[in-house]
């Protein structure tokens, strides 16, 4: 009989593409993992993996069975969640993933609210880029994501929470006055400093450039928004910074923030989860708390540009 353990080992091997790494993930020895997969092949009467030196190569049927194993494991996790969280909203463990351009700015506001309103909730947090989070959500190691929308994946359900507008960060001695409203042409004239590839904030900034009908021929890139802001402060260029990050990142008088002309560029922030998850009520409740925290971090519309200090958004 096929066991959940065997499917778990097969799924780990399919993702890790290495017996040693898969065994480490499953906290077993490599021979033990290999034996269980061999027994699975015997039970099914088919060859799943070609035995050869180097990385394992799945057969065509093995790829199909590994994908089905992943779906089965997700259904088992959903079944467990249904039983464990039926009695009380936002109780027990919740595995939440966040993108790096949200986690450090929303968590300090969100966690105290959740601790106060839902004391029986335990959050397991993972911060990673969107592509990694979506893969973890798909295979069930994460239950819900807080990220930038839209998502074009039918297997996930999403709820839009808030619009996070972008501001234009330039060196304090930039000729644009603080009362100015930034146009696409203003951005075009300056060297952009962007996050490295893989960050959705970079994609949103580039999307604004495309809508402004020009391509970014050259730009600097960095691994974190904090580094980007330091580069702006040092006079290396300008960047688009989300409002939600201003309290944390704008702590340098060498940088000033300007608002854009309408329609202001920005991103939609929301939650995403698997459509098959039984915890939709939990996620919608979490969304209301996240929305409250996000609204506290985003300025209401106003004619004046953002202030240069970080005393409040």
Secondary structure as a PSIPRED ss2 file (coil, helix, strand):
# PSIPRED VFORMAT (PSIPRED V4.0)

   1 X C   1.000  0.000  0.000
   2 X C   1.000  0.000  0.000
   3 X C   1.000  0.000  0.000
   4 X H   0.000  1.000  0.000
   5 X H   0.000  1.000  0.000
   6 X H   0.000  1.000  0.000
   7 X H   0.000  1.000  0.000
   8 X H   0.000  1.000  0.000
   9 X H   0.000  1.000  0.000
  10 X H   0.000  1.000  0.000
  11 X H   0.000  1.000  0.000
  12 X H   0.000  1.000  0.000
  13 X H   0.000  1.000  0.000
  14 X H   0.000  1.000  0.000
  15 X H   0.000  1.000  0.000
  16 X H   0.000  1.000  0.000
  17 X C   1.000  0.000  0.000
  18 X C   1.000  0.000  0.000
  19 X H   0.000  1.000  0.000
  20 X H   0.000  1.000  0.000
  21 X H   0.000  1.000  0.000
  22 X H   0.000  1.000  0.000
  23 X H   0.000  1.000  0.000
  24 X H   0.000  1.000  0.000
  25 X H   0.000  1.000  0.000
  26 X H   0.000  1.000  0.000
  27 X C   1.000  0.000  0.000
  28 X C   1.000  0.000  0.000
  29 X C   1.000  0.000  0.000
  30 X H   0.000  1.000  0.000
  31 X H   0.000  1.000  0.000
  32 X H   0.000  1.000  0.000
  33 X H   0.000  1.000  0.000
  34 X H   0.000  1.000  0.000
  35 X H   0.000  1.000  0.000
  36 X H   0.000  1.000  0.000
  37 X H   0.000  1.000  0.000
  38 X H   0.000  1.000  0.000
  39 X H   0.000  1.000  0.000
  40 X H   0.000  1.000  0.000
  41 X H   0.000  1.000  0.000
  42 X H   0.000  1.000  0.000
  43 X H   0.000  1.000  0.000
  44 X H   0.000  1.000  0.000
  45 X C   1.000  0.000  0.000
  46 X C   1.000  0.000  0.000
  47 X C   1.000  0.000  0.000
  48 X C   1.000  0.000  0.000
  49 X E   0.000  0.000  1.000
  50 X E   0.000  0.000  1.000
  51 X C   1.000  0.000  0.000
  52 X C   1.000  0.000  0.000
  53 X C   1.000  0.000  0.000
  54 X C   1.000  0.000  0.000
  55 X C   1.000  0.000  0.000
  56 X C   1.000  0.000  0.000
  57 X E   0.000  0.000  1.000
  58 X E   0.000  0.000  1.000
  59 X C   1.000  0.000  0.000
  60 X H   0.000  1.000  0.000
  61 X H   0.000  1.000  0.000
  62 X H   0.000  1.000  0.000
  63 X H   0.000  1.000  0.000
  64 X H   0.000  1.000  0.000
  65 X H   0.000  1.000  0.000
  66 X H   0.000  1.000  0.000
  67 X H   0.000  1.000  0.000
  68 X H   0.000  1.000  0.000
  69 X H   0.000  1.000  0.000
  70 X H   0.000  1.000  0.000
  71 X H   0.000  1.000  0.000
  72 X H   0.000  1.000  0.000
  73 X H   0.000  1.000  0.000
  74 X H   0.000  1.000  0.000
  75 X H   0.000  1.000  0.000
  76 X H   0.000  1.000  0.000
  77 X H   0.000  1.000  0.000
  78 X H   0.000  1.000  0.000
  79 X H   0.000  1.000  0.000
  80 X H   0.000  1.000  0.000
  81 X H   0.000  1.000  0.000
  82 X H   0.000  1.000  0.000
  83 X H   0.000  1.000  0.000
  84 X H   0.000  1.000  0.000
  85 X C   1.000  0.000  0.000
  86 X C   1.000  0.000  0.000
  87 X C   1.000  0.000  0.000
  88 X C   1.000  0.000  0.000
  89 X C   1.000  0.000  0.000
  90 X C   1.000  0.000  0.000
  91 X C   1.000  0.000  0.000
  92 X E   0.000  0.000  1.000
  93 X E   0.000  0.000  1.000
  94 X E   0.000  0.000  1.000
  95 X E   0.000  0.000  1.000
  96 X E   0.000  0.000  1.000
  97 X E   0.000  0.000  1.000
  98 X E   0.000  0.000  1.000
  99 X C   1.000  0.000  0.000
 100 X H   0.000  1.000  0.000
 101 X H   0.000  1.000  0.000
 102 X H   0.000  1.000  0.000
 103 X H   0.000  1.000  0.000
 104 X H   0.000  1.000  0.000
 105 X H   0.000  1.000  0.000
 106 X H   0.000  1.000  0.000
 107 X H   0.000  1.000  0.000
 108 X H   0.000  1.000  0.000
 109 X H   0.000  1.000  0.000
 110 X H   0.000  1.000  0.000
 111 X H   0.000  1.000  0.000
 112 X H   0.000  1.000  0.000
 113 X H   0.000  1.000  0.000
 114 X H   0.000  1.000  0.000
 115 X H   0.000  1.000  0.000
 116 X H   0.000  1.000  0.000
 117 X H   0.000  1.000  0.000
 118 X C   1.000  0.000  0.000
 119 X C   1.000  0.000  0.000
 120 X C   1.000  0.000  0.000
 121 X E   0.000  0.000  1.000
 122 X E   0.000  0.000  1.000
 123 X E   0.000  0.000  1.000
 124 X E   0.000  0.000  1.000
 125 X E   0.000  0.000  1.000
 126 X E   0.000  0.000  1.000
 127 X E   0.000  0.000  1.000
 128 X C   1.000  0.000  0.000
 129 X C   1.000  0.000  0.000
 130 X H   0.000  1.000  0.000
 131 X H   0.000  1.000  0.000
 132 X H   0.000  1.000  0.000
 133 X H   0.000  1.000  0.000
 134 X H   0.000  1.000  0.000
 135 X H   0.000  1.000  0.000
 136 X H   0.000  1.000  0.000
 137 X H   0.000  1.000  0.000
 138 X H   0.000  1.000  0.000
 139 X H   0.000  1.000  0.000
 140 X C   1.000  0.000  0.000
 141 X C   1.000  0.000  0.000
 142 X C   1.000  0.000  0.000
 143 X C   1.000  0.000  0.000
 144 X E   0.000  0.000  1.000
 145 X E   0.000  0.000  1.000
 146 X E   0.000  0.000  1.000
 147 X E   0.000  0.000  1.000
 148 X E   0.000  0.000  1.000
 149 X E   0.000  0.000  1.000
 150 X C   1.000  0.000  0.000
 151 X C   1.000  0.000  0.000
 152 X C   1.000  0.000  0.000
 153 X C   1.000  0.000  0.000
 154 X C   1.000  0.000  0.000
 155 X C   1.000  0.000  0.000
 156 X E   0.000  0.000  1.000
 157 X E   0.000  0.000  1.000
 158 X E   0.000  0.000  1.000
 159 X E   0.000  0.000  1.000
 160 X E   0.000  0.000  1.000
 161 X E   0.000  0.000  1.000
 162 X E   0.000  0.000  1.000
 163 X E   0.000  0.000  1.000
 164 X E   0.000  0.000  1.000
 165 X E   0.000  0.000  1.000
 166 X E   0.000  0.000  1.000
 167 X E   0.000  0.000  1.000
 168 X E   0.000  0.000  1.000
 169 X E   0.000  0.000  1.000
 170 X E   0.000  0.000  1.000
 171 X E   0.000  0.000  1.000
 172 X C   1.000  0.000  0.000
 173 X C   1.000  0.000  0.000
 174 X C   1.000  0.000  0.000
 175 X C   1.000  0.000  0.000
 176 X C   1.000  0.000  0.000
 177 X C   1.000  0.000  0.000
 178 X C   1.000  0.000  0.000
 179 X C   1.000  0.000  0.000
 180 X C   1.000  0.000  0.000
 181 X E   0.000  0.000  1.000
 182 X E   0.000  0.000  1.000
 183 X C   1.000  0.000  0.000
 184 X H   0.000  1.000  0.000
 185 X H   0.000  1.000  0.000
 186 X H   0.000  1.000  0.000
 187 X H   0.000  1.000  0.000
 188 X H   0.000  1.000  0.000
 189 X C   1.000  0.000  0.000
 190 X C   1.000  0.000  0.000
 191 X C   1.000  0.000  0.000
 192 X E   0.000  0.000  1.000
 193 X E   0.000  0.000  1.000
 194 X E   0.000  0.000  1.000
 195 X E   0.000  0.000  1.000
 196 X C   1.000  0.000  0.000
 197 X C   1.000  0.000  0.000
 198 X C   1.000  0.000  0.000
 199 X C   1.000  0.000  0.000
 200 X H   0.000  1.000  0.000
 201 X H   0.000  1.000  0.000
 202 X H   0.000  1.000  0.000
 203 X H   0.000  1.000  0.000
 204 X H   0.000  1.000  0.000
 205 X H   0.000  1.000  0.000
 206 X H   0.000  1.000  0.000
 207 X H   0.000  1.000  0.000
 208 X H   0.000  1.000  0.000
 209 X H   0.000  1.000  0.000
 210 X H   0.000  1.000  0.000
 211 X H   0.000  1.000  0.000
 212 X C   1.000  0.000  0.000
 213 X C   1.000  0.000  0.000
 214 X C   1.000  0.000  0.000
 215 X C   1.000  0.000  0.000
 216 X C   1.000  0.000  0.000
 217 X C   1.000  0.000  0.000
 218 X C   1.000  0.000  0.000
 219 X E   0.000  0.000  1.000
 220 X E   0.000  0.000  1.000
 221 X E   0.000  0.000  1.000
 222 X E   0.000  0.000  1.000
 223 X C   1.000  0.000  0.000
 224 X C   1.000  0.000  0.000
 225 X H   0.000  1.000  0.000
 226 X H   0.000  1.000  0.000
 227 X H   0.000  1.000  0.000
 228 X H   0.000  1.000  0.000
 229 X H   0.000  1.000  0.000
 230 X H   0.000  1.000  0.000
 231 X H   0.000  1.000  0.000
 232 X H   0.000  1.000  0.000
 233 X H   0.000  1.000  0.000
 234 X C   1.000  0.000  0.000
 235 X C   1.000  0.000  0.000
 236 X C   1.000  0.000  0.000
 237 X C   1.000  0.000  0.000
 238 X E   0.000  0.000  1.000
 239 X E   0.000  0.000  1.000
 240 X E   0.000  0.000  1.000
 241 X E   0.000  0.000  1.000
 242 X E   0.000  0.000  1.000
 243 X H   0.000  1.000  0.000
 244 X H   0.000  1.000  0.000
 245 X H   0.000  1.000  0.000
 246 X H   0.000  1.000  0.000
 247 X H   0.000  1.000  0.000
 248 X H   0.000  1.000  0.000
 249 X H   0.000  1.000  0.000
 250 X C   1.000  0.000  0.000
 251 X C   1.000  0.000  0.000
 252 X C   1.000  0.000  0.000
 253 X C   1.000  0.000  0.000
 254 X C   1.000  0.000  0.000
 255 X E   0.000  0.000  1.000
 256 X E   0.000  0.000  1.000
 257 X E   0.000  0.000  1.000
 258 X E   0.000  0.000  1.000
 259 X E   0.000  0.000  1.000
 260 X E   0.000  0.000  1.000
 261 X C   1.000  0.000  0.000
 262 X C   1.000  0.000  0.000
 263 X C   1.000  0.000  0.000
 264 X C   1.000  0.000  0.000
 265 X C   1.000  0.000  0.000
 266 X E   0.000  0.000  1.000
 267 X E   0.000  0.000  1.000
 268 X E   0.000  0.000  1.000
 269 X E   0.000  0.000  1.000
 270 X E   0.000  0.000  1.000
 271 X E   0.000  0.000  1.000
 272 X E   0.000  0.000  1.000
 273 X E   0.000  0.000  1.000
 274 X E   0.000  0.000  1.000
 275 X C   1.000  0.000  0.000
 276 X C   1.000  0.000  0.000
 277 X C   1.000  0.000  0.000
 278 X C   1.000  0.000  0.000
 279 X C   1.000  0.000  0.000
 280 X H   0.000  1.000  0.000
 281 X H   0.000  1.000  0.000
 282 X H   0.000  1.000  0.000
 283 X H   0.000  1.000  0.000
 284 X H   0.000  1.000  0.000
 285 X H   0.000  1.000  0.000
 286 X H   0.000  1.000  0.000
 287 X H   0.000  1.000  0.000
 288 X H   0.000  1.000  0.000
 289 X H   0.000  1.000  0.000
 290 X H   0.000  1.000  0.000
 291 X H   0.000  1.000  0.000
 292 X H   0.000  1.000  0.000
 293 X H   0.000  1.000  0.000
 294 X H   0.000  1.000  0.000
 295 X H   0.000  1.000  0.000
 296 X H   0.000  1.000  0.000
 297 X H   0.000  1.000  0.000
 298 X C   1.000  0.000  0.000
 299 X C   1.000  0.000  0.000
 300 X C   1.000  0.000  0.000
 301 X C   1.000  0.000  0.000
 302 X C   1.000  0.000  0.000
 303 X C   1.000  0.000  0.000
 304 X C   1.000  0.000  0.000
 305 X C   1.000  0.000  0.000
 306 X C   1.000  0.000  0.000
 307 X C   1.000  0.000  0.000
 308 X C   1.000  0.000  0.000
 309 X C   1.000  0.000  0.000
 310 X C   1.000  0.000  0.000
 311 X C   1.000  0.000  0.000
 312 X C   1.000  0.000  0.000
 313 X C   1.000  0.000  0.000
